[in-house]
Amino acid sequence: MFEQRYWDGKAWTDHVFANGTQSMASMTGGQPEVRDTTVQVAAADPRADGGLEPASTSASAGSVNALLAESIPLVGARKHAEKLRGEVARLQGLIDQYGLQEVAVLDDLKRHLGQEVDEVRGRVAAAAAELTSRRADIVAAEASLLDLRGAVEVQEFGLYDYEHPAEDSVALGAQLEALRADIKTAIRTGRATRATNNFTFNNSSAKGAKFVRDMSKLMLRSYNAEAENCVKAVRAGNLPTAQKRLTTAVEQIARLGTMIDLSITPYFHQLRLRELELANRHLRAVQAEKEAERAHREELREQRKSEKELAAEKARLEKERGHYANTIAALEANGDREGAERMRARLADVEHAIENVDYRAANIRAGYVYVISNIGSFGPDVVKIGLTRRLEPMDRVNELGDASVPFRFDVHALFFADDAVSIEAMLHKHFADRRINQVNLRREYFRATPTEVRDVLKAHAVELLDFKLDPVAEEYKATQALQSQ
């Protein structure tokens, strides 16, 4: 069948088949102009044909688009249009049946994929943190490996890590650590020893250099071993002896290495002497602490003795006061007023003694200052200056002169003072530069004469009733007389 149309003077007429029926264009609206032998459906909207909403699945949308994009043949257009409508209806049914469910599935899938993405990101972050930690461990392991290599290197020269007395010291620990680092650095950089560079062995400079290196290492091992032994053997009071021992080792190495001008450098020797000094300083500090603790215990014992004596004396006086009170009451009952007055005078003395005991017990600064000497034990011009709170101060002097010394002490001054602590401290401060024991300050011996002590007491307006300048020293002088026979 052929389509026919013509120009009516104003516009083209609709397509009409030869049998009188209208073409597809007139049935579907007649808007597009068809010039070719086929008609293209350019923009079909499913919603205009059936009220459909766009499908949510790509498969359905693809099917519709594919159908709409097909060429509509000239022959059989009506049938093709019916086919399109049927396919659109079928697809709309599928969308109505499965569209919402697919959307929900897609939402669940999207949510699940989001969770998986978050988990993957978390694992990536954890892996990154683990990688950073492993890298830090690698760096630490490499540093430790370097330290071990350095330790092995210095051990070849006889330098080992050993227990040093100053390691436990809060004040000296940091200094010791820095000093040990300097010692190791000096060994690694070749600043510990020095020797000639022009030595040849069997006309070979290489063999000569190797011989110098081997001898330097051997001598340095010997010196480091001696330094370690000196540190372990040093005591609080023998630092000069240990230093001299180490210096002697330096001199011996210099003599043995004369052929190659081998010697320990003064710089390295000073480092090891410094290490020795730190050990001695710590030991002296420990000894001073022990001496102070011992002196404190002795002071407490002396104080307890004094308190015990004061308590016993007060109890004795209280008992005596009770006896006098009973005696006075009995004399007054018998009419003996004169006897009662005599007892009252004695009772007043007892009460005054009780007051003194109470004052001594309450005032811990009150006591007796003593200046004593022992020329048979310590020689002339040596005095001991101390104090005691005993009721009988000679008890303390006799204790000091017991079997621990060969002769008894001679007393030059022994006087009571309300502030005996201040007087003793003043004398100690004045003669501080003459103190015999500079470590234990409780050893109160000074190189001074009794005359010098008396002059200092007078200069500070200390009241003295008696001061003996010349010691009696009976036992010592008798011993001297027997030895001269």
Phi and psi in degrees as a GROMACS rama.xvg file:
@    title "Ramachandran Plot"
@    xaxis  label "Phi"
@    yaxis  label "Psi"
@TYPE xy
-114.954  139.657  PHE-2
-82.9971  140.889  GLU-3
-129.165  137.187  GLN-4
-152.462  165.916  ARG-5
-153.223  166.632  TYR-6
-92.2255  124.314  TRP-7
-96.1893  13.7306  ASP-8
98.6905  -21.9358  GLY-9
-120.636  -39.5946  LYS-10
-156.975  167.464  ALA-11
-75.9997  142.315  TRP-12
-79.6699  167.445  THR-13
-68.2716  157.313  ASP-14
-70.56  134.012  HIS-15
-131.775  128.072  VAL-16
-69.6766  166.468  PHE-17
-64.7304  -27.3665  ALA-18
-85.8725  4.23434  ASN-19
96.4481  -2.14908  GLY-20
-86.0072  154.896  THR-21
-80.5508  155.871  GLN-22
-78.4223  176.811  SER-23
-60.8262  -32.3688  MET-24
-65.8961  -39.1408  ALA-25
-71.8423  -30.7699  SER-26
-74.433  -29.7804  MET-27
-99.9463  6.67004  THR-28
131.932  -24.6287  GLY-29
68.6339  19.4015  GLY-30
-83.1977  -49.92  GLN-31
-72.3952  144.88  PRO-32
-94.5135  126.023  GLU-33
-106.872  117.036  VAL-34
-103.744  -28.3554  ARG-35
-92.4009  -174.233  ASP-36
-82.3645  -8.29409  THR-37
-127.921  156.345  THR-38
-114.833  128.109  VAL-39
-96.9842  134.982  GLN-40
-89.6667  104.376  VAL-41
-83.9251  -42.4417  ALA-42
-146.649  77.151  ALA-43
-85.3398  131.906  ALA-44
-108.382  113.053  ASP-45
-59.0016  -30.9185  PRO-46
-68.0784  -30.9984  ARG-47
-71.5402  -21.678  ALA-48
-95.8305  -22.017  ASP-49
-155.39  8.86912  GLY-50
70.1345  30.1734  GLY-51
-83.7949  145.563  LEU-52
-86.9104  152.806  GLU-53
-59.2967  137.486  PRO-54
-69.1472  146.967  ALA-55
-90.3781  -5.11093  SER-56
-107.605  144.145  THR-57
-69.2867  -28.3632  SER-58
-65.4325  -47.4342  ALA-59
-65.4282  -45.2585  SER-60
-62.4157  -36.8834  ALA-61
-64.9707  -38.3813  GLY-62
-65.5763  -44.8556  SER-63
-62.8876  -46.1916  VAL-64
-63.0667  -38.8996  ASN-65
-63.9583  -41.163  ALA-66
-67.0242  -42.0506  LEU-67
-69.3639  -27.6083  LEU-68
-82.4737  -6.85724  ALA-69
-69.2493  150.362  GLU-70
-75.6598  135.734  SER-71
-92.4257  115.45  ILE-72
-70.3263  157.27  PRO-73
-68.1498  -42.3441  LEU-74
-89.4637  131.666  VAL-75
80.2535  28.2874  GLY-76
-64.9496  -40.2288  ALA-77
-61.4132  -44.2915  ARG-78
-63.2413  -38.9062  LYS-79
-67.0478  -36.3503  HIS-80
-64.6926  -41.7575  ALA-81
-62.5248  -37.4127  GLU-82
-62.4051  -42.3269  LYS-83
-62.3263  -44.9289  LEU-84
-61.6325  -40.0846  ARG-85
-64.0225  -42.5139  GLY-86
-65.2154  -40.1073  GLU-87
-61.9839  -42.6201  VAL-88
-62.84  -43.2665  ALA-89
-61.4257  -45.6386  ARG-90
-64.7712  -36.7637  LEU-91
-63.6504  -38.145  GLN-92
-62.4232  -42.7463  GLY-93
-62.6157  -40.3873  LEU-94
-63.5162  -43.9377  ILE-95
-62.7956  -33.5854  ASP-96
-81.34  -40.9157  GLN-97
-118.112  -7.4317  TYR-98
-61.0064  -52.2145  GLY-99
-63.8142  -39.43  LEU-100
-63.2799  -40.8186  GLN-101
-65.8264  -36.0945  GLU-102
-63.2098  -44.1152  VAL-103
-62.3883  -41.2785  ALA-104
-62.2792  -42.5717  VAL-105
-63.7016  -39.1295  LEU-106
-62.1825  -45.3881  ASP-107
-61.6378  -41.5618  ASP-108
-63.1808  -41.9768  LEU-109
-63.4458  -43.1537  LYS-110
-64.1646  -42.2944  ARG-111
-62.6498  -43.4555  HIS-112
-64.2743  -36.234  LEU-113
-62.9667  -41.5936  GLY-114
-63.2072  -42.71  GLN-115
-62.9485  -38.0103  GLU-116
-62.7244  -43.3241  VAL-117
-62.0415  -43.1053  ASP-118
-62.5964  -42.0412  GLU-119
-63.676  -41.9001  VAL-120
-62.742  -39.7846  ARG-121
-62.0435  -42.7414  GLY-122
-65.3807  -35.9994  ARG-123
-64.9849  -43.3804  VAL-124
-63.0034  -42.8931  ALA-125
-63.523  -40.2999  ALA-126
-64.21  -37.6137  ALA-127
-65.2784  -42.4279  ALA-128
-63.8017  -41.2937  ALA-129
-62.6927  -38.6044  GLU-130
-64.5252  -41.9732  LEU-131
-62.2911  -42.9201  THR-132
-63.6441  -42.2  SER-133
-64.677  -38.6647  ARG-134
-63.4217  -40.2519  ARG-135
-63.3074  -40.1349  ALA-136
-63.002  -38.0712  ASP-137
-64.4999  -42.74  ILE-138
-62.6854  -44.2075  VAL-139
-63.7319  -40.0895  ALA-140
-64.656  -40.2788  ALA-141
-64.322  -40.9621  GLU-142
-64.055  -41.5484  ALA-143
-63.4104  -38.9998  SER-144
-62.9525  -38.9559  LEU-145
-64.4554  -40.977  LEU-146
-62.2991  -41.2806  ASP-147
-65.3576  -40.2698  LEU-148
-63.4473  -40.1372  ARG-149
-66.0891  -37.5539  GLY-150
-64.9861  -42.0525  ALA-151
-63.7499  -36.8596  VAL-152
-64.3894  -45.6251  GLU-153
-74.7639  -24.9964  VAL-154
-66.226  -26.1911  GLN-155
-63.161  -22.7968  GLU-156
-99.982  15.0016  PHE-157
81.9107  17.6464  GLY-158
-104.046  113.764  LEU-159
-121.886  157.062  TYR-160
-82.5175  117.549  ASP-161
-131.02  167.483  TYR-162
-73.6836  117.607  GLU-163
-102.648  139.805  HIS-164
-58.2334  -31.6903  PRO-165
-84.9453  1.425  ALA-166
-63.8606  -34.4028  GLU-167
-88.188  1.02858  ASP-168
-83.6338  131.476  SER-169
-69.3955  -40.0474  VAL-170
-77.8855  -31.6363  ALA-171
-106.204  -9.15903  LEU-172
-61.2562  -44.5726  GLY-173
-66.2745  -39.7611  ALA-174
-63.875  -40.2471  GLN-175
-64.8584  -41.7436  LEU-176
-62.2039  -45.1331  GLU-177
-64.3188  -38.4038  ALA-178
-65.8961  -41.7563  LEU-179
-64.193  -36.0872  ARG-180
-63.2805  -40.0466  ALA-181
-65.3176  -38.2226  ASP-182
-63.7945  -44.7072  ILE-183
-65.4423  -39.9875  LYS-184
-63.8628  -40.4427  THR-185
-61.8631  -38.016  ALA-186
-69.536  -44.4759  ILE-187
-65.175  -35.4557  ARG-188
-90.614  3.25573  THR-189
77.5918  21.5988  GLY-190
-94.8969  7.27243  ARG-191
-86.9236  -33.7921  ALA-192
-131.621  163.105  THR-193
-141.385  146.446  ARG-194
-156.557  172.589  ALA-195
-70.0061  153.366  THR-196
-106.734  0.895655  ASN-197
-116.67  27.8051  ASN-198
-87.5293  134.664  PHE-199
-119.535  148.041  THR-200
-130.401  120.687  PHE-201
55.0615  43.9508  ASN-202
59.926  26.4404  ASN-203
-123.958  120.488  SER-204
-69.2866  -35.7222  SER-205
-63.7058  -45.3379  ALA-206
-65.1833  -36.0549  LYS-207
-65.2919  -41.6235  GLY-208
-64.3024  -39.8698  ALA-209
-64.8678  -40.0482  LYS-210
-61.8213  -41.8022  PHE-211
-64.5472  -42.0752  VAL-212
-63.9597  -44.1183  ARG-213
-64.9588  -43.0658  ASP-214
-66.1494  -38.4287  MET-215
-63.1683  -42.782  SER-216
-64.6321  -41.2855  LYS-217
-64.5214  -46.1504  LEU-218
-67.0448  -36.3905  MET-219
-68.0789  -36.7498  LEU-220
-61.0188  -42.8066  ARG-221
-62.9499  -42.7115  SER-222
-66.5704  -43.2998  TYR-223
-65.0306  -36.4619  ASN-224
-63.9071  -40.8381  ALA-225
-66.2844  -38.7051  GLU-226
-64.3212  -40.9216  ALA-227
-64.2097  -41.685  GLU-228
-63.8082  -37.6243  ASN-229
-64.7041  -41.2887  CYS-230
-63.9088  -41.1769  VAL-231
-71.8375  -25.6705  LYS-232
-94.9845  -11.1946  ALA-233
-68.1095  146.116  VAL-234
-126.09  178.003  ARG-235
-62.1143  -31.2661  ALA-236
-113.102  10.5388  GLY-237
-124.726  33.5149  ASN-238
-61.6478  -46.0935  LEU-239
-57.9342  -37.4281  PRO-240
-64.7386  -43.2758  THR-241
-66.605  -39.9701  ALA-242
-64.2574  -41.1436  GLN-243
-64.3722  -38.4858  LYS-244
-61.8533  -42.5374  ARG-245
-70.7714  -37.6273  LEU-246
-65.7132  -36.223  THR-247
-61.7814  -37.3253  THR-248
-63.2381  -38.5289  ALA-249
-62.8957  -43.6008  VAL-250
-64.8367  -39.9599  GLU-251
-66.1031  -39.9177  GLN-252
-63.9712  -39.1151  ILE-253
-63.5296  -38.3405  ALA-254
-68.9936  -42.5295  ARG-255
-69.8673  -26.6868  LEU-256
-100.692  23.7454  GLY-257
-61.2304  -37.2554  THR-258
-61.7747  -32.8504  MET-259
-114.891  15.4922  ILE-260
56.4215  39.3578  ASP-261
-86.6151  135.726  LEU-262
-160.642  160.323  SER-263
-81.5584  133.14  ILE-264
-69.5013  144.765  THR-265
-57.4605  -34.3761  PRO-266
-60.7777  -48.2152  TYR-267
-68.4517  -37.3271  PHE-268
-63.5163  -38.7656  HIS-269
-66.3793  -35.0014  GLN-270
-62.4921  -44.1344  LEU-271
-70.7081  -34.0531  ARG-272
-64.7439  -37.509  LEU-273
-64.143  -40.2025  ARG-274
-61.0714  -40.4257  GLU-275
-65.2117  -39.4917  LEU-276
-66.038  -39.5162  GLU-277
-62.2467  -40.2921  LEU-278
-61.9766  -43.0528  ALA-279
-66.2067  -39.9547  ASN-280
-62.2416  -41.6783  ARG-281
-65.7482  -41.9094  HIS-282
-65.1306  -38.0327  LEU-283
-67.16  -37.8585  ARG-284
-64.7101  -40.7518  ALA-285
-64.8176  -42.632  VAL-286
-63.3473  -42.553  GLN-287
-62.8266  -38.4916  ALA-288
-64.6031  -42.4605  GLU-289
-64.8897  -40.4905  LYS-290
-65.0072  -39.9576  GLU-291
-64.8544  -40.2502  ALA-292
-65.2666  -41.0221  GLU-293
-64.7231  -41.8436  ARG-294
-64.8865  -37.4818  ALA-295
-65.2334  -41.5364  HIS-296
-62.5785  -39.9686  ARG-297
-64.5226  -40.041  GLU-298
-64.0873  -40.1326  GLU-299
-65.1658  -40.2891  LEU-300
-61.7413  -42.8552  ARG-301
-63.3017  -39.1379  GLU-302
-67.1761  -41.0803  GLN-303
-63.7045  -39.0026  ARG-304
-61.86  -43.5565  LYS-305
-63.3907  -44.69  SER-306
-63.9999  -38.6029  GLU-307
-65.0521  -41.0342  LYS-308
-65.1412  -42.4013  GLU-309
-63.8022  -42.2379  LEU-310
-64.6539  -41.9396  ALA-311
-65.6279  -40.2425  ALA-312
-65.3228  -40.9924  GLU-313
-64.6239  -40.3549  LYS-314
-62.6674  -40.6461  ALA-315
-64.0272  -42.6692  ARG-316
-68.3091  -37.6327  LEU-317
-62.1625  -41.2263  GLU-318
-65.2588  -40.836  LYS-319
-66.8383  -38.0569  GLU-320
-63.4093  -37.2825  ARG-321
-64.0187  -39.903  GLY-322
-63.0046  -44.1672  HIS-323
-64.3676  -38.0649  TYR-324
-64.4133  -41.7187  ALA-325
-65.635  -38.5498  ASN-326
-65.51  -41.9584  THR-327
-62.8422  -42.1976  ILE-328
-62.9612  -40.38  ALA-329
-67.7727  -40.7217  ALA-330
-65.0238  -40.8045  LEU-331
-66.4972  -34.2932  GLU-332
-66.9703  -30.9711  ALA-333
-87.7134  -1.51359  ASN-334
83.1565  11.0767  GLY-335
-91.4307  82.6621  ASP-336
-69.4186  -35.8503  ARG-337
-64.8852  -43.8348  GLU-338
-65.5529  -36.1619  GLY-339
-64.7652  -37.5871  ALA-340
-65.9876  -39.5424  GLU-341
-62.4647  -40.6431  ARG-342
-67.0234  -33.835  MET-343
-65.5491  -36.1712  ARG-344
-64.7584  -41.4196  ALA-345
-67.4818  -38.0528  ARG-346
-61.9115  -36.2427  LEU-347
-65.0125  -38.2188  ALA-348
-64.388  -39.9368  ASP-349
-65.1964  -42.2179  VAL-350
-66.1106  -35.6649  GLU-351
-65.4985  -38.7437  HIS-352
-65.1077  -38.2608  ALA-353
-63.3165  -40.2479  ILE-354
-62.21  -40.6768  GLU-355
-63.6502  -40.3526  ASN-356
-64.2219  -42.6463  VAL-357
-62.5603  -38.3842  ASP-358
-66.0979  -42.2589  TYR-359
-64.5773  -37.5791  ARG-360
-70.9741  -33.4638  ALA-361
-82.508  -34.1874  ALA-362
-100.105  100.688  ASN-363
-76.3269  -11.1873  ILE-364
-87.5003  -11.7155  ARG-365
-80.4301  146.848  ALA-366
170.054  -167.8  GLY-367
-108.269  129.641  TYR-368
-94.9688  133.241  VAL-369
-127.322  147.467  TYR-370
-126.8  113.733  VAL-371
-131.676  163.308  ILE-372
-145.402  165.587  SER-373
-152.064  85.9165  ASN-374
-69.1857  -25.7982  ILE-375
-71.828  -27.1342  GLY-376
-97.5329  -39.354  SER-377
-118.704  -3.28395  PHE-378
87.6797  174.986  GLY-379
-73.6911  162.305  PRO-380
60.6474  35.6624  ASP-381
-131.045  123.125  VAL-382
-124.886  156.953  VAL-383
-115.484  128.796  LYS-384
-118.915  120.684  ILE-385
-153.848  -171.942  GLY-386
-142.66  159.908  LEU-387
-145.267  148.147  THR-388
-106.904  15.0714  ARG-389
-65.7749  152.252  ARG-390
-66.2537  -37.6742  LEU-391
-113.416  96.5215  GLU-392
-62.9393  -25.5569  PRO-393
-67.1609  -19.7701  MET-394
-61.4577  -39.4848  ASP-395
-68.3893  -41.3892  ARG-396
-63.0901  -40.8243  VAL-397
-67.1559  -34.5606  ASN-398
-64.3828  -39.7975  GLU-399
-65.5669  -29.8536  LEU-400
-96.8988  31.9376  GLY-401
-79.0613  -154.4  ASP-402
-69.9116  -6.40622  ALA-403
-72.8061  -17.1713  SER-404
-126.042  151.53  VAL-405
-72.7981  -23.5739  PRO-406
-132.483  161.417  PHE-407
-77.9844  159.534  ARG-408
-82.8264  148.71  PHE-409
-102.106  136.579  ASP-410
-96.4068  123.052  VAL-411
-95.9874  -37.1882  HIS-412
-148.984  142.3  ALA-413
-153.461  101.977  LEU-414
-137.943  150.948  PHE-415
-89.6862  143.896  PHE-416
-145.136  142.86  ALA-417
-66.4445  -28.9279  ASP-418
-124.918  63.7361  ASP-419
-65.0139  -28.1577  ALA-420
-63.5282  -42.257  VAL-421
-68.3888  -38.1061  SER-422
-66.2913  -43.6092  ILE-423
-62.3433  -43.7155  GLU-424
-63.451  -36.6873  ALA-425
-64.4392  -44.1098  MET-426
-65.8918  -40.8703  LEU-427
-62.9465  -41.6867  HIS-428
-65.4352  -39.298  LYS-429
-65.7541  -37.9785  HIS-430
-104.19  25.414  PHE-431
-61.6573  -38.7661  ALA-432
-72.5014  -8.76571  ASP-433
-108.526  9.92467  ARG-434
-65.5401  131.958  ARG-435
-73.082  -46.6483  ILE-436
-101.229  107.669  ASN-437
-85.6596  -7.41695  GLN-438
-95.0372  -53.9674  VAL-439
-97.0398  103.5  ASN-440
-74.1648  -9.23383  LEU-441
-80.4543  -11.9573  ARG-442
-83.7593  93.9824  ARG-443
-91.0126  55.7301  GLU-444
-109.1  135.94  TYR-445
-134.243  147.159  PHE-446
-85.2273  88.2569  ARG-447
-154.044  158.746  ALA-448
-94.7837  155.687  THR-449
-56.9613  -32.9659  PRO-450
-63.4806  -41.8568  THR-451
-63.4561  -38.3081  GLU-452
-66.1678  -42.1011  VAL-453
-62.201  -41.1744  ARG-454
-63.9231  -38.1067  ASP-455
-66.567  -39.3304  VAL-456
-64.5944  -41.3988  LEU-457
-65.8068  -39.6693  LYS-458
-62.384  -26.6732  ALA-459
-100.76  17.3776  HIS-460
57.2671  41.8723  ALA-461
-89.7409  125.536  VAL-462
-74.0834  126.923  GLU-463
-126.029  128.822  LEU-464
-90.0398  -31.6359  LEU-465
-152.129  138.002  ASP-466
-149.052  116.374  PHE-467
-94.6286  125.442  LYS-468
-85.9387  -37.5018  LEU-469
-99.5025  128.275  ASP-470
-72.9079  147.579  PRO-471
-76.8643  -52.2813  VAL-472
48.7244  53.8136  ALA-473
-62.6089  -50.5826  GLU-474
-63.6422  -40.8928  GLU-475
-65.7372  -44.9627  TYR-476
-67.5227  -37.5069  LYS-477
-64.2209  -39.4882  ALA-478
-64.2599  -42.4444  THR-479
-62.0684  -39.1221  GLN-480
-65.913  -40.0812  ALA-481
-68.0677  -36.2741  LEU-482
-70.5583  -26.2315  GLN-483
-80.532  -13.2413  SER-484
